[in-house]
Amino acid sequence: MEIKRARVGRVLNKNRLIDLECGKAATVAELQNASYMKKRLMSIGIVEGTRIRPIYEGTAGSLRAYEFRGSVFAIRDEDARHIIVE
């Protein structure tokens, strides 16, 4: 039997924010975005431990609205793919 070992600081079962259904809440576990985007997300309050919930999906399918910390922000799917939630 093979045992899989995780690297320190990595999440084993990676659930991405983009895969979260509208209305379902999750907690941010890790930001894997490029440094400039990571800084931008952190400046609006998306940090590890933040509860976040998708509330609206754009008709084009490339943008979703998320509610967190009492505010609503739109995040591109491209960027949401790099936000790991649990």
Phi, psi and omega per residue, in radians:
M1 nan 2.259 -3.121
E2 -1.568 2.326 3.125
I3 -1.822 2.212 3.110
K4 -1.580 2.294 3.132
R5 -1.934 2.431 3.125
A6 -1.665 2.543 3.024
R7 -1.258 2.613 3.136
V8 -1.038 2.341 3.102
G9 1.474 0.051 -3.127
R10 -1.881 2.580 3.104
V11 -1.575 2.253 -3.101
L12 -1.204 -1.010 -3.141
N13 -1.646 1.785 -3.035
K14 -1.576 1.951 3.030
N15 -1.812 2.149 -3.102
R16 -1.588 2.603 3.120
L17 -1.003 -0.635 -3.114
I18 -1.084 -0.459 -3.103
D19 -1.516 -0.113 -3.119
L20 -1.295 2.308 3.135
E21 -1.244 2.596 3.086
C22 -1.014 2.352 3.128
G23 1.608 -0.291 -3.138
K24 -1.621 2.272 -3.124
A25 -1.660 2.681 3.091
A26 -2.607 2.983 3.131
T27 -1.952 2.328 3.113
V28 -1.164 2.208 -3.138
A29 -1.827 -0.567 -3.049
E30 -2.841 2.512 3.030
L31 -1.906 2.074 -3.131
Q32 -1.928 0.322 -3.103
N33 -1.278 2.876 3.017
A34 -1.036 2.682 -3.007
S35 -0.966 -0.710 -3.134
Y36 -1.146 -0.683 3.139
M37 -1.288 -0.651 3.105
K38 -1.040 -0.770 3.111
K39 -1.102 -0.714 -3.136
R40 -1.139 -0.773 3.118
L41 -1.112 -0.729 3.130
M42 -1.135 -0.604 -3.123
S43 -1.191 -0.416 3.097
I44 -1.691 0.043 3.025
G45 1.858 0.109 3.095
I46 -1.576 1.723 3.118
V47 -2.309 2.955 3.107
E48 -0.983 2.328 3.138
G49 1.683 -0.144 3.130
T50 -1.298 2.290 3.028
R51 -1.416 2.301 -3.076
I52 -2.426 2.542 -3.084
R53 -2.509 2.153 3.046
P54 -1.249 2.327 -3.101
I55 -2.095 -0.273 -3.117
Y56 -2.716 2.390 3.087
E57 -1.955 2.271 -3.141
G58 -1.122 2.691 -3.102
T59 -1.161 -0.532 3.123
A60 -1.334 -0.292 3.104
G61 1.416 0.172 -3.124
S62 -1.967 0.132 -3.081
L63 -2.597 2.424 3.083
R64 -2.341 2.640 3.060
A65 -1.706 2.355 -3.122
Y66 -2.159 2.464 3.080
E67 -1.850 2.255 3.077
F68 -2.805 2.530 3.125
R69 0.906 0.625 3.085
G70 1.353 0.166 -3.139
S71 -2.220 2.897 3.078
V72 -2.173 2.244 3.115
F73 -2.310 2.597 3.039
A74 -1.636 2.349 3.123
I75 -2.246 2.304 3.120
R76 -1.146 2.535 3.117
D77 -0.992 -0.658 3.130
E78 -0.989 -0.673 -3.141
D79 -1.439 -0.620 -3.140
A80 -1.149 -0.417 3.108
R81 -1.097 -0.425 -3.062
H82 -1.755 0.177 3.085
I83 -1.851 2.040 -3.108
I84 -1.632 2.284 -3.118
V85 -2.160 2.842 3.070
E86 -2.385 nan nan
